[in-house]
Amino acid sequence: MAAKLVPFLYLTAAINGGVILIVEILGAKMLSPYFGTSHFVWTAQIAATLISLAFGYYYGGRMADRKPHLARLFYAMLFASIYLAIATLALEPVAYFFLKFKLAMGSLLMALFLFFPPLTLLAITIPFLARITTQTTQTIGVQVGRLSAISTFGSVVGTVLISYVLIPHLPNTYTMLLVVGIEIALVILYFLMFEKGFKKAPGVLPGIVAGILLSMVAGRVESVKSSGFGKELYRKNSNFGLMQVVDSDAGDVRYYLNDFLTQNIHDPKADKSLTVFTYMLHGLTHAYHAAPEKVLCIGLGVGIVPMQLANEGSDVEVVEINPGVVEIGEQFFGLDPGKLDLHIGDGRYFLNASEELYDVVVLDAFLGDSSPSHLMSRECFESMAKRMKEDSILVINAFGHFDPGEDFFMASLDKTLQSVFGTVHIHDGTRGNVFFVASRKENLRPHQAMDMTDVHPRILAFVETAWKNKMESNPDSGIILTDDYNPVEYYDANTREEIRLNFALNMRGK
């Protein structure tokens, strides 16, 4: 075996190990605009990856024993690259096709369709190289262990790169095409260095050209993508999804989208919000607390509610996990971070470390189509209660329904809050948004009605409904949510699937 070949094969094992992990993690990110970020999606992506690896390991071993010609491995890598480029191009239409299925099945089928062929082809690397590079049966254990270690090291590097470098700075499409380019480059190097070019390798050169052309087309498609409605002002990937800011054609409606889900709507001409929850979070704060001097907001949104409270004289601390929304708030929604005490991090971590007492805690944290479950447990609410005075209030923006069979989350959230606080009030916006007000104080009541003076006329009726519509949940429909047992994603899956489907179809203009 050529002296230069073994190091090159070790490099191939490391790169392919990294690529497999990058594709696994990136795959879930690419599915999230259509299927969400629930455990169903991650389960589907992990299952698809493991199934692919199992088939690839088995097939790679059989292929190496039957005909251990090294070129076959690089043919497989080339085919994997071409398929990844095709999958990137076909992502959107295929995703909409599989949206016809239930979430668990649809996300699994989607993951298998997109990633089973390329991951299976890449997974043949270790058994194939073990067969090629093992000189004697006495050294096979050492060689398999060495190749597995090198591949695993590559996987670690790939995981760090995708999580901390590629996702925050590149669109998902470009990251996938970068992977395609790396694999094609390895194939080119192998055939030029060790097979004396492409003359004795039919199909390799056309395959390389096809992979490059497909990647160029996919990159071009990504560069001209728009939101599907209106004028896109901003588009950037982040660790927490694709962030977009879009103006309507008339310029009187501005949307902030995260993975195609509308997170906030604003009228830039009137400089007023067009979402019920911004008025309710602000209005409930003043209706239930006479003088909110110290306020903690868990979740910045685009900064509308924290800025309102700060401009009224409250000392406002904000905890936001996604630093990308700060830039969006500043550029497009009038956020002035200098007026806030802003912390970038997880709300639960901040609560556990804080020693401050607050008059009001506003919980408005959403990850995709739902609230993070670790912020909706009894233990988390106990942490909040420790940071609140006797007459302090907790105001929560949640999303759910009260119809029998669809009320598990609302009933469970109510039951959990009541296990910690002395008073819990529920205001139902009737269109999904539900607002909870909780306090350690027994029999807390509003000291005044909500002020509707500054509510945008387009949504005034909806805000009035949310204020007047008091609800009581059915305690038999829910459980107390804890860190140890919080099955909301499972029992609330139909509601979240409906939300995600409606928004996905809306983004397509259906």
MOTAUR-V490281 format. One record per residue. RES is the residue in one small letter. PHI is phi as a letter, one per 40 degrees, with the letter a starting at -180 (999 if undefined). Layout:
RES;PHI  RES;PHI
//
This chain:
m;999  a;d  a;c  k;c  l;c  v;d  p;d  f;c  l;c  y;c  l;c  t;c  a;c  a;c  i;c  n;c  g;c  g;c  v;c  i;d  l;c  i;c  v;c  e;c  i;c  l;c  g;d  a;c  k;c  m;c  l;c  s;d  p;c  y;b  f;b  g;g  t;b  s;c  h;c  f;c  v;c  w;c  t;c  a;c  q;c  i;c  a;c  a;c  t;c  l;c  i;c  s;c  l;c  a;c  f;c  g;c  y;c  y;c  y;c  g;c  g;c  r;c  m;c  a;c  d;c  r;c  k;a  p;c  h;c  l;d  a;d  r;c  l;c  f;c  y;c  a;c  m;c  l;c  f;c  a;c  s;c  i;c  y;c  l;c  a;c  i;c  a;c  t;c  l;c  a;c  l;d  e;c  p;c  v;c  a;c  y;c  f;c  f;c  l;c  k;c  f;c  k;c  l;d  a;c  m;c  g;c  s;c  l;c  l;c  m;c  a;c  l;c  f;c  l;c  f;b  f;c  p;c  p;c  l;c  t;c  l;c  l;c  a;c  i;c  t;d  i;c  p;c  f;c  l;c  a;c  r;c  i;c  t;c  t;c  q;c  t;b  t;c  q;c  t;b  i;c  g;c  v;c  q;c  v;c  g;c  r;c  l;c  s;c  a;c  i;c  s;c  t;c  f;c  g;c  s;c  v;c  v;c  g;c  t;c  v;c  l;c  i;c  s;c  y;b  v;b  l;c  i;c  p;c  h;b  l;b  p;d  n;d  t;c  y;c  t;c  m;c  l;c  l;c  v;c  v;d  g;c  i;c  e;c  i;c  a;c  l;c  v;c  i;d  l;c  y;c  f;c  l;c  m;c  f;b  e;b  k;f  g;g  f;b  k;c  k;c  a;b  p;c  g;g  v;c  l;c  p;d  g;c  i;c  v;c  a;c  g;c  i;c  l;c  l;c  s;c  m;c  v;c  a;c  g;c  r;c  v;c  e;c  s;c  v;b  k;c  s;b  s;c  g;h  f;a  g;g  k;b  e;c  l;c  y;a  r;a  k;a  n;c  s;a  n;c  f;b  g;h  l;c  m;b  q;b  v;b  v;b  d;b  s;c  d;d  a;c  g;g  d;b  v;b  r;b  y;b  y;b  l;b  n;b  d;f  f;g  l;c  t;c  q;c  n;a  i;b  h;b  d;b  p;c  k;c  a;c  d;f  k;b  s;c  l;b  t;b  v;c  f;c  t;c  y;c  m;c  l;c  h;c  g;c  l;c  t;d  h;c  a;c  y;b  h;b  a;c  a;a  p;c  e;c  k;b  v;b  l;b  c;b  i;c  g;h  l;c  g;g  v;b  g;g  i;c  v;c  p;d  m;c  q;d  l;c  a;c  n;c  e;c  g;h  s;c  d;c  v;b  e;b  v;b  v;b  e;b  i;c  n;b  p;c  g;c  v;c  v;c  e;c  i;c  g;c  e;c  q;c  f;b  f;b  g;g  l;c  d;b  p;d  g;c  k;c  l;b  d;c  l;c  h;b  i;c  g;i  d;c  g;c  r;c  y;c  f;c  l;d  n;c  a;c  s;c  e;b  e;c  l;b  y;b  d;c  v;b  v;b  v;b  l;b  d;b  a;b  f;b  l;b  g;g  d;b  s;a  s;c  p;d  s;c  h;c  l;c  m;b  s;b  r;d  e;c  c;c  f;c  e;c  s;c  m;c  a;d  k;c  r;c  m;b  k;c  e;c  d;b  s;c  i;b  l;b  v;b  i;b  n;c  a;b  f;b  g;i  h;b  f;b  d;c  p;d  g;g  e;b  d;b  f;d  f;c  m;c  a;c  s;c  l;c  d;c  k;c  t;c  l;c  q;c  s;c  v;b  f;b  g;c  t;b  v;b  h;b  i;b  h;b  d;b  g;c  t;g  r;b  g;h  n;c  v;b  f;b  f;b  v;b  a;b  s;a  r;c  k;c  e;c  n;f  l;c  r;b  p;c  h;c  q;a  a;c  m;c  d;c  m;b  t;d  d;c  v;c  h;c  p;d  r;c  i;b  l;d  a;c  f;c  v;c  e;c  t;c  a;c  w;c  k;c  n;c  k;c  m;b  e;b  s;c  n;c  p;c  d;c  s;c  g;b  i;b  i;c  l;c  t;b  d;c  d;c  y;a  n;a  p;c  v;c  e;d  y;c  y;c  d;b  a;c  n;c  t;c  r;c  e;c  e;c  i;c  r;c  l;c  n;c  f;c  a;c  l;c  n;c  m;c  r;c  g;g  k;c
//
